[in-house]
Amino acid sequence: MQTRGTVLLEETFYIFNKKKTVYRVKLTEKGLSLQKESNGNSKSETIQLDDIVGCRCMRRKRRKSESCVCRPMTPGRKSGLSVVEENSTEQDENDSSVYLYIYSYLLKKGRGVKSSTLKRDKMTITLRFRSFDHLEDNMREAQRWRVAIKYLVRNKPVPPAVLMPRDHLDQDYMAEIPNSGEDRRLLVFVNPKSGSGKAKEMFERRVVPLLIDAELPYDLHLTSGPNDARRFVRQRHDLTSTYSDIVIVSGDGLMFEVINGLLERPDWGEACQLGLGIIPGGSGNGLAKSVSFAQGEPYSQNPVLVSALNVVKGHKAPMDLIRVETKSLVPDSPSKILYSFLSIGWGLISDIDIESERLRSIGGQRFTIWSLARLVGLRTYRGRLSYSIAPGYRSAGNGPLLRRSTSETEAINNLSNGQNNGFNGNLRSQSCHEDLSAPLSLPSDRSPAPRMRLNSTASSISEEFSVLEYEIDGEVLGETAGPENINPNGSRLRLDSFYSAKSRSSAFYSVAASSYHSLTLPDDDQSPDAICMYGPASRLPALTQPVPSSWTVIDGDFVMVHANYQSHIGSDCYIAPDARPDDGVIWLAVIRAGATRSQLLQFLLGVSSGSHIHMPIVQMIPVTAFRLEPESVKSTGHITVDGELVDYGPIQAEVMPGMARVLTR
Ligand SMILES: Nc1ncnc2c1ncn2[C@@H]1O[C@H](COP(=O)(O)OP(=O)(O)OP(=O)(O)O)[C@@H](O)[C@H]1O
């Protein structure tokens, strides 16, 4: 059995013009260990498997006839290595080397004034296999590493045949290497109209190269209009057999469509096992931010890259869905069922969201302008809020201030760290020890600590590697192996090269078996009436029935009730700091009538940092189910589910813990 840290493959590499420097490269179940030994000094770093997205075997590209192979390097010229895929017709037949490109994204500190910020940077490690005279032998060695890395990256044990010592291999070795088991295929929805309308270009330029590095096949569907994606996932019969994951390149609105489309399938249970990936392309990107935030990933530095890495790494983490029942205030209207992953709003925030639509053309500033407008014309709404407090929380008597007992705290800790731990447990466990009857306090740094190891050593070594990148080119152009590299029997000693290439040198290749066009579906043969919402049975009484007697009921006037199950409802709207995607809790943010305009302005300003939860006017109530019953049918207010407008009327919701799967690192 392979234990963690066991060395699976090991090679020694040299840099041609640094004869006293030796690079020992080991592949272990932790990652790629790089050790540099020079003049008795040794320096090492490990590229974690978590940070590796894929690897490919490449050949040197044939040079154009006019280029002189002996030309000296121009000082300062960054002449990168030109490589092509192993089966390309453009490969240089005179070079029997095989280049193994290992693509990783390392967490690094920024430089200068940005030294306190973390970001992910691409690093390509290149191992050049050229010990043997014959291409086939070099290819075999490089493939052995490639296959082993691909198994490890997918968290699968490396088959023993791949690790057999070279001497024990026969000619059929290559045939014995099994496929690295790429069992994923993505269905990608791109909304060309979302956000600023650049989602398609963004996908092509910034996401496709990552899918190529990871050799992840995908089918792309450009949405043609509202409900196109919803219809697609509802109707496509082979959805679950064809695809492992669905990726949304848009805002939260398209994710809402896809989730509800999945729940409109008779095989909804299976469909909910598909991984859901989100790459922020819209104006509301609450889920993308929340997922990365829950893992401590540096989202703000590069939202698209961090989110695309979640898709590529493809860990399916449980995510709560909320079953929502709505009913119009029009007498005898039927109730509707829908599923929500982000929030339900009544009052201030929903009004700003919906009414500012008319200012969409001015971008994100529409929210600021409409916030001011809504404060000037402040509205309150009369109605009833009823809720069932989440296990581990209880009422402290007067009003909805809550305090946990020790045993309840333990129960919540178990929930956070035990069965429901798709996300990093360090994020919220501290909140379980808070006394909610006291003013809620934010820790000094609310951001969760990064789970990943910082590659501080890597930054210094990588500087050196990027220099070597150029020297290697000079070496290959002008030199053959020197006398010290020839065995007495005439064959070449192992003389492989090892360097780092920066992201700019990566080429754009297509992923085999991907399709890049809008997929077609037969015409919609279902009338709206025939569409049925499936999903788990509700545990709540019908909306027309009274709530259970154990629930807390508040009658009164409200500025807003906003129910949140993700930490963020927009990338800069940190509304529920204690929420995690899979904690089984709905956080009600409640503001009662009586709050002044100045307090509400403070609230709106504080939401971006999460400091609003300190304010006495704001109550944060953890529940598993709730019901809202607005009093007046003639209201000017709005009720939204995941930012989408729904009928103004009674609405109730209950959490379905871990019902969906969201893609994370
Ligand atoms: N091709 C299209 N043209 C117009 N609308 C579309 C198209 N494809 C999808 N939509 C609709 O656009 C809506 C908004 O998309 P989404 O929320 O993903 O992006 P957004 O820019 O963040 O929008 P919002 O500001 O509403 O959050 C979706 O609900 C979907 O129904």
The ligand as a Gaussian input file, in Angstrom:
#p B3LYP/6-31G(d) Opt

LIG

0 1
 N      -28.876000      35.011000     -23.940000
 C      -29.556000      35.601000     -22.952000
 N      -30.122000      36.809000     -23.151000
 C      -30.790000      37.421000     -22.172000
 N      -30.984000      36.893000     -20.939000
 C      -30.456000      35.696000     -20.691000
 C      -29.703000      34.996000     -21.665000
 N      -29.281000      33.825000     -21.133000
 C      -29.757000      33.805000     -19.867000
 N      -30.453000      34.912000     -19.574000
 C      -31.118000      35.333000     -18.336000
 O      -30.315000      36.302000     -17.693000
 C      -30.626000      36.279000     -16.321000
 C      -29.542000      36.970000     -15.529000
 O      -28.419000      36.213000     -15.573000
 P      -27.383000      36.163000     -14.382000
 O      -28.010000      36.417000     -13.078000
 O      -26.680000      34.876000     -14.489000
 O      -26.425000      37.346000     -14.755000
 P      -26.305000      38.761000     -14.085000
 O      -25.645000      39.663000     -15.044000
 O      -25.618000      38.589000     -12.794000
 O      -27.727000      39.230000     -13.819000
 P      -28.281000      39.805000     -12.479000
 O      -27.777000      41.194000     -12.418000
 O      -29.755000      39.672000     -12.675000
 O      -27.778000      38.948000     -11.365000
 C      -30.843000      34.835000     -16.012000
 O      -31.850000      34.681000     -15.055000
 C      -31.280000      34.226000     -17.350000
 O      -32.625000      33.878000     -17.325000

